[in-house]
């Protein structure tokens, strides 16, 4: 059980860092903090439409991996404490 908990914690940590990086790579839609700090001027430097769609898909997939890892970790903790009692 300890190996599974460690594996899930490592997966949560890695997916958290990668999610932050991928969210920062995504193009801003305007009107938010990205425009306030000059993001609106660099729209011509962003990637193509297909690359942007793939980046969004990768980000959503990674967020789902992160969420399911947290749920799995919570279930492991729940059943581990139930088995001890």
Secondary structure, DSSP 8 states (H G I E B T S, - for coil): -HHHHHHHHHHHHHHHHHHHHHHHHS---SSSHHHHTTGGGGGGGS--HHHHHHHHHHHHHHHHHHHHHHHHHHHHHHHHHHHH-
